[in-house]
Amino acid sequence: MLRLLPRLASLVLIVSLPLGMSGCADSLTSKGPIGKFTDLMKSYDKTLTKDQQAATITQLQTEAKQHEGSAPQDATGSAPKAQAQN
């Protein structure tokens, strides 16, 4: 019986490995060909277009001007300075 154990183990490996690999190969090819990496990554690209960049910069500049205009002013007409911490 001990002499048959290595043969049985090798037979199980020889039979099970191709069966397992054929199952994986079938699931990969049934979905169609895989596209190029750059095509697949386009949906993850978060880069702004030139128009979006210009609109964002304009919006930020407008908000900054509004923020500067609404800053409280002291008696001299300038915005208050931050207090130094000791």
PyMOL commands that place a pseudoatom at each C-alpha (Angstrom):
pseudoatom trace, name=CA, resn=MET, resi=1, chain=A, elem=C, hetatm=0, pos=[0.000, 0.000, 0.000]
pseudoatom trace, name=CA, resn=LEU, resi=2, chain=A, elem=C, hetatm=0, pos=[2.827, 2.462, 0.810]
pseudoatom trace, name=CA, resn=ARG, resi=3, chain=A, elem=C, hetatm=0, pos=[4.356, 1.825, -2.595]
pseudoatom trace, name=CA, resn=LEU, resi=4, chain=A, elem=C, hetatm=0, pos=[1.106, 2.840, -4.307]
pseudoatom trace, name=CA, resn=LEU, resi=5, chain=A, elem=C, hetatm=0, pos=[0.749, 6.123, -2.415]
pseudoatom trace, name=CA, resn=PRO, resi=6, chain=A, elem=C, hetatm=0, pos=[3.342, 8.133, -4.447]
pseudoatom trace, name=CA, resn=ARG, resi=7, chain=A, elem=C, hetatm=0, pos=[1.841, 6.822, -7.703]
pseudoatom trace, name=CA, resn=LEU, resi=8, chain=A, elem=C, hetatm=0, pos=[-1.656, 7.710, -6.568]
pseudoatom trace, name=CA, resn=ALA, resi=9, chain=A, elem=C, hetatm=0, pos=[-0.555, 11.185, -5.506]
pseudoatom trace, name=CA, resn=SER, resi=10, chain=A, elem=C, hetatm=0, pos=[1.200, 11.839, -8.809]
pseudoatom trace, name=CA, resn=LEU, resi=11, chain=A, elem=C, hetatm=0, pos=[-1.833, 10.554, -10.737]
pseudoatom trace, name=CA, resn=VAL, resi=12, chain=A, elem=C, hetatm=0, pos=[-4.129, 12.896, -8.804]
pseudoatom trace, name=CA, resn=LEU, resi=13, chain=A, elem=C, hetatm=0, pos=[-1.821, 15.849, -9.540]
pseudoatom trace, name=CA, resn=ILE, resi=14, chain=A, elem=C, hetatm=0, pos=[-1.514, 14.971, -13.210]
pseudoatom trace, name=CA, resn=VAL, resi=15, chain=A, elem=C, hetatm=0, pos=[-5.280, 14.755, -13.622]
pseudoatom trace, name=CA, resn=SER, resi=16, chain=A, elem=C, hetatm=0, pos=[-6.337, 17.674, -11.402]
pseudoatom trace, name=CA, resn=LEU, resi=17, chain=A, elem=C, hetatm=0, pos=[-3.951, 20.341, -12.692]
pseudoatom trace, name=CA, resn=PRO, resi=18, chain=A, elem=C, hetatm=0, pos=[-5.105, 20.273, -16.342]
pseudoatom trace, name=CA, resn=LEU, resi=19, chain=A, elem=C, hetatm=0, pos=[-8.744, 20.175, -15.237]
pseudoatom trace, name=CA, resn=GLY, resi=20, chain=A, elem=C, hetatm=0, pos=[-8.265, 23.217, -13.031]
pseudoatom trace, name=CA, resn=MET, resi=21, chain=A, elem=C, hetatm=0, pos=[-6.372, 25.121, -15.695]
pseudoatom trace, name=CA, resn=SER, resi=22, chain=A, elem=C, hetatm=0, pos=[-8.979, 24.376, -18.347]
pseudoatom trace, name=CA, resn=GLY, resi=23, chain=A, elem=C, hetatm=0, pos=[-11.663, 25.872, -16.105]
pseudoatom trace, name=CA, resn=CYS, resi=24, chain=A, elem=C, hetatm=0, pos=[-9.663, 29.095, -15.746]
pseudoatom trace, name=CA, resn=ALA, resi=25, chain=A, elem=C, hetatm=0, pos=[-8.878, 29.285, -19.451]
pseudoatom trace, name=CA, resn=ASP, resi=26, chain=A, elem=C, hetatm=0, pos=[-12.551, 28.951, -20.360]
pseudoatom trace, name=CA, resn=SER, resi=27, chain=A, elem=C, hetatm=0, pos=[-13.616, 31.801, -18.096]
pseudoatom trace, name=CA, resn=LEU, resi=28, chain=A, elem=C, hetatm=0, pos=[-10.933, 34.132, -19.471]
pseudoatom trace, name=CA, resn=THR, resi=29, chain=A, elem=C, hetatm=0, pos=[-11.688, 33.632, -23.161]
pseudoatom trace, name=CA, resn=SER, resi=30, chain=A, elem=C, hetatm=0, pos=[-15.469, 33.743, -22.846]
pseudoatom trace, name=CA, resn=LYS, resi=31, chain=A, elem=C, hetatm=0, pos=[-15.429, 37.499, -22.100]
pseudoatom trace, name=CA, resn=GLY, resi=32, chain=A, elem=C, hetatm=0, pos=[-13.765, 38.508, -25.347]
pseudoatom trace, name=CA, resn=PRO, resi=33, chain=A, elem=C, hetatm=0, pos=[-10.334, 40.007, -25.974]
pseudoatom trace, name=CA, resn=ILE, resi=34, chain=A, elem=C, hetatm=0, pos=[-8.747, 42.261, -23.400]
pseudoatom trace, name=CA, resn=GLY, resi=35, chain=A, elem=C, hetatm=0, pos=[-8.216, 45.850, -24.575]
pseudoatom trace, name=CA, resn=LYS, resi=36, chain=A, elem=C, hetatm=0, pos=[-5.084, 47.944, -24.428]
pseudoatom trace, name=CA, resn=PHE, resi=37, chain=A, elem=C, hetatm=0, pos=[-3.942, 49.162, -21.033]
pseudoatom trace, name=CA, resn=THR, resi=38, chain=A, elem=C, hetatm=0, pos=[-4.351, 52.833, -22.017]
pseudoatom trace, name=CA, resn=ASP, resi=39, chain=A, elem=C, hetatm=0, pos=[-7.934, 52.226, -23.172]
pseudoatom trace, name=CA, resn=LEU, resi=40, chain=A, elem=C, hetatm=0, pos=[-8.784, 50.461, -19.934]
pseudoatom trace, name=CA, resn=MET, resi=41, chain=A, elem=C, hetatm=0, pos=[-7.297, 53.260, -17.807]
pseudoatom trace, name=CA, resn=LYS, resi=42, chain=A, elem=C, hetatm=0, pos=[-9.232, 56.098, -19.500]
pseudoatom trace, name=CA, resn=SER, resi=43, chain=A, elem=C, hetatm=0, pos=[-12.159, 55.664, -17.139]
pseudoatom trace, name=CA, resn=TYR, resi=44, chain=A, elem=C, hetatm=0, pos=[-9.816, 56.231, -14.188]
pseudoatom trace, name=CA, resn=ASP, resi=45, chain=A, elem=C, hetatm=0, pos=[-8.176, 59.326, -15.665]
pseudoatom trace, name=CA, resn=LYS, resi=46, chain=A, elem=C, hetatm=0, pos=[-9.179, 62.362, -13.603]
pseudoatom trace, name=CA, resn=THR, resi=47, chain=A, elem=C, hetatm=0, pos=[-7.231, 64.975, -15.598]
pseudoatom trace, name=CA, resn=LEU, resi=48, chain=A, elem=C, hetatm=0, pos=[-9.151, 68.156, -16.370]
pseudoatom trace, name=CA, resn=THR, resi=49, chain=A, elem=C, hetatm=0, pos=[-9.514, 69.337, -19.943]
pseudoatom trace, name=CA, resn=LYS, resi=50, chain=A, elem=C, hetatm=0, pos=[-8.232, 72.797, -20.917]
pseudoatom trace, name=CA, resn=ASP, resi=51, chain=A, elem=C, hetatm=0, pos=[-11.744, 74.261, -20.690]
pseudoatom trace, name=CA, resn=GLN, resi=52, chain=A, elem=C, hetatm=0, pos=[-12.306, 72.725, -17.257]
pseudoatom trace, name=CA, resn=GLN, resi=53, chain=A, elem=C, hetatm=0, pos=[-8.935, 74.024, -16.063]
pseudoatom trace, name=CA, resn=ALA, resi=54, chain=A, elem=C, hetatm=0, pos=[-9.750, 77.559, -17.229]
pseudoatom trace, name=CA, resn=ALA, resi=55, chain=A, elem=C, hetatm=0, pos=[-13.207, 77.464, -15.608]
pseudoatom trace, name=CA, resn=THR, resi=56, chain=A, elem=C, hetatm=0, pos=[-11.756, 76.201, -12.324]
pseudoatom trace, name=CA, resn=ILE, resi=57, chain=A, elem=C, hetatm=0, pos=[-9.040, 78.878, -12.264]
pseudoatom trace, name=CA, resn=THR, resi=58, chain=A, elem=C, hetatm=0, pos=[-11.604, 81.593, -12.992]
pseudoatom trace, name=CA, resn=GLN, resi=59, chain=A, elem=C, hetatm=0, pos=[-13.880, 80.312, -10.237]
pseudoatom trace, name=CA, resn=LEU, resi=60, chain=A, elem=C, hetatm=0, pos=[-11.031, 80.201, -7.705]
pseudoatom trace, name=CA, resn=GLN, resi=61, chain=A, elem=C, hetatm=0, pos=[-9.929, 83.731, -8.622]
pseudoatom trace, name=CA, resn=THR, resi=62, chain=A, elem=C, hetatm=0, pos=[-13.496, 85.028, -8.251]
pseudoatom trace, name=CA, resn=GLU, resi=63, chain=A, elem=C, hetatm=0, pos=[-13.864, 83.364, -4.855]
pseudoatom trace, name=CA, resn=ALA, resi=64, chain=A, elem=C, hetatm=0, pos=[-10.510, 84.767, -3.719]
pseudoatom trace, name=CA, resn=LYS, resi=65, chain=A, elem=C, hetatm=0, pos=[-11.554, 88.310, -4.724]
pseudoatom trace, name=CA, resn=GLN, resi=66, chain=A, elem=C, hetatm=0, pos=[-14.864, 87.920, -2.897]
pseudoatom trace, name=CA, resn=HIS, resi=67, chain=A, elem=C, hetatm=0, pos=[-13.057, 86.638, 0.179]
pseudoatom trace, name=CA, resn=GLU, resi=68, chain=A, elem=C, hetatm=0, pos=[-10.631, 89.586, 0.126]
pseudoatom trace, name=CA, resn=GLY, resi=69, chain=A, elem=C, hetatm=0, pos=[-13.493, 92.037, -0.255]
pseudoatom trace, name=CA, resn=SER, resi=70, chain=A, elem=C, hetatm=0, pos=[-15.393, 90.623, 2.701]
pseudoatom trace, name=CA, resn=ALA, resi=71, chain=A, elem=C, hetatm=0, pos=[-12.406, 90.591, 5.096]
pseudoatom trace, name=CA, resn=PRO, resi=72, chain=A, elem=C, hetatm=0, pos=[-12.995, 92.825, 8.156]
pseudoatom trace, name=CA, resn=GLN, resi=73, chain=A, elem=C, hetatm=0, pos=[-10.968, 96.021, 8.194]
pseudoatom trace, name=CA, resn=ASP, resi=74, chain=A, elem=C, hetatm=0, pos=[-9.680, 98.009, 11.150]
pseudoatom trace, name=CA, resn=ALA, resi=75, chain=A, elem=C, hetatm=0, pos=[-9.704, 101.813, 11.556]
pseudoatom trace, name=CA, resn=THR, resi=76, chain=A, elem=C, hetatm=0, pos=[-6.686, 102.295, 9.271]
pseudoatom trace, name=CA, resn=GLY, resi=77, chain=A, elem=C, hetatm=0, pos=[-8.437, 100.584, 6.372]
pseudoatom trace, name=CA, resn=SER, resi=78, chain=A, elem=C, hetatm=0, pos=[-6.199, 97.531, 6.283]
pseudoatom trace, name=CA, resn=ALA, resi=79, chain=A, elem=C, hetatm=0, pos=[-7.087, 93.996, 7.194]
pseudoatom trace, name=CA, resn=PRO, resi=80, chain=A, elem=C, hetatm=0, pos=[-6.190, 92.995, 10.778]
pseudoatom trace, name=CA, resn=LYS, resi=81, chain=A, elem=C, hetatm=0, pos=[-2.857, 91.241, 11.230]
pseudoatom trace, name=CA, resn=ALA, resi=82, chain=A, elem=C, hetatm=0, pos=[-2.559, 87.872, 12.858]
pseudoatom trace, name=CA, resn=GLN, resi=83, chain=A, elem=C, hetatm=0, pos=[-1.520, 87.932, 16.484]
pseudoatom trace, name=CA, resn=ALA, resi=84, chain=A, elem=C, hetatm=0, pos=[1.857, 86.490, 17.277]
pseudoatom trace, name=CA, resn=GLN, resi=85, chain=A, elem=C, hetatm=0, pos=[1.799, 83.599, 19.688]
pseudoatom trace, name=CA, resn=ASN, resi=86, chain=A, elem=C, hetatm=0, pos=[4.444, 83.450, 22.419]
for i in range(1, 86): cmd.bond("trace and resi %d" % i, "trace and resi %d" % (i + 1))
show_as sticks, trace
zoom trace
